């Protein structure tokens, strides 16, 4: 009987911890979204437009002016697809993974403007990446500002901005 009570108490404690963690995660995601949607990049994003012509080929990517293992995106507009590029600085040391579908539609949060949507909801991508939706607009010729969104049901969080350059 004591072990059953102990097990129930442990399960209750674990559920409380998980619930608290999820609540904290939601609060942080909403705070991050508010920060992203009220900053300078948001003003720049909403003053930009759909790229004309649409991006084609390889574009170098940066996140907040930093370089990471992620090097950029490669677009194939004839097929309305693309893929992310990771790895070294030369073509021999780079790898391509995480394909996406490209479309033009109104923004997921900025519904009064058209954007280029980059959708990762494909069977070949990991489950966690399928929730990601990027949007890009052209801020000057061959220079794009992108927003990284995460969708969870009807909830959408904006987590970061990134740049792409030819």
N, C-alpha and C positions, 0 to 999 in steps of 0.2 A: 504494500500500500504506500509506504514511504517513497519507493522508487517511482511509482506512478505519479504521485503528487510532485515529486522533484522533476520528472519529465515534463509534466504539464506546465510547471512553473518555468522551466527552461524554454519550452516552446513559446510561451507567452512573452517571455523576455526577448527572445529572438524576433518574434513578430513586432514587438514594440520598437526594437532597434531598426528593423527593416523599414517600418512605417516612418519612423523619425528620419532615417536616412533619405527616403524618397521625398518627404516633405522638404527637407533641407535642399535636396537636389533641385526640386521644382522652384523653390525660392531663389536659389542662385541663378537658375536659368532665366527666370523672369527679370532678375536684377541685371544680368548680363545683356539681355535683349533691350531693356530700357536704356542702358548705357550705350549700346551700339546704335540704337534708333534715334538717339538724341545728340550724337557727336558730329564732328566735322565731316567724317566720311559719309554720313547719311545725307548731309546737305549736298555734297559733291555727287553722290549717287543719284539723288532725285533731280539734280539739274542736268544730268547726262541723258543720253539717248541710245537707242538700239544701234549697234554697229552697222555701218553701211560702207563697204560690203561686210558681210558676216565673216567672222574669223575663220581662217583656213590655214592648216599647217600647225607648226609648233610655236607655242608662246611661252616665254620664260615667266615663271611665277614667283612672287614673293608674298609673304604675310607680314604686315606691319614693318616693311622694309628689311626684314630678316630673311636669310636663306636657310632652308631646311633640307632634309633628304628629298622632299618634294621639290621637283624642278620646274613643273609647269603642266600645261595641257596641250594635247595635240588634237586638232579638230579636223573632221572630214565632213564638210557640210553637204557634199553630194549624197552622203548616206545619213545625214543628220545624226552623226555619232562622234564620239571622241574617246580619249583615254588619257589618264594621268601619267606623267613621266617622273620617275624617281631615280636617285643614284648620283653618280659622279657628274663631272662637268663635260665629259666627252661622250659621244654617241656610243662608244664601245662599252662604257661603264654604266650606262643608263638602262633601266628596265621600265617597261610599260605595264601598268595594271590598273584596275578599277575603271572599267569602261562606263560610259554614260551616253544618254540620249539627249539630243539638243532640240529645243523647240522655242518658238517665240510666243509669248503670252503675257498677260498682265502680271504684275508682281504679286507674290504671295502675301506680302505685307503692304507693299506700295501698289495698291490696286488701281490707282489712277494713271499708271504708266506701264508701257510695254518694256519687257526685258527679254534677254536670251536666258532661257532656263536650262540648267544642266542637271539632269535627273539620274540618280544612281540606283533607282529601284529596278534592278535587273537580277535575274536568277543567279548569274555568275558572281555577283558581288556578295561579300559577307553580310549577314543580317543587320549588323549595326550601321553599315554604310548605306543600306537601302533607305534609311530614314533621312539621308542628307539630300538637300536640294540647294544647288548654287544658282545664283543669278548674276549676270554680268551686263554692264552697260559700257558704252564707249565714252571716255572722258577727253580723249584727243586721238588723232589717227594712230591706229595700231597700239593703243594703250587702253586697257579695260580695267574697270573697278568691279570687283565681285563681292557678293555677300554670301556667306555660308549659313544656311538655315538647317535646323534639325526639326523634323516633323514627328510628332507623337500623337497619332489620331488627328483630332482637329486643332491641337495645340502646335504652334510654330514658334521656335526660338531662333533668334539671330545671334550667332556666337562669334563671328569674326568677319573681317573684310580681307580681301586679297587683291593683288594686282597681277595682270597679265600684260606682257609687252612682246612685240614681235622682235 
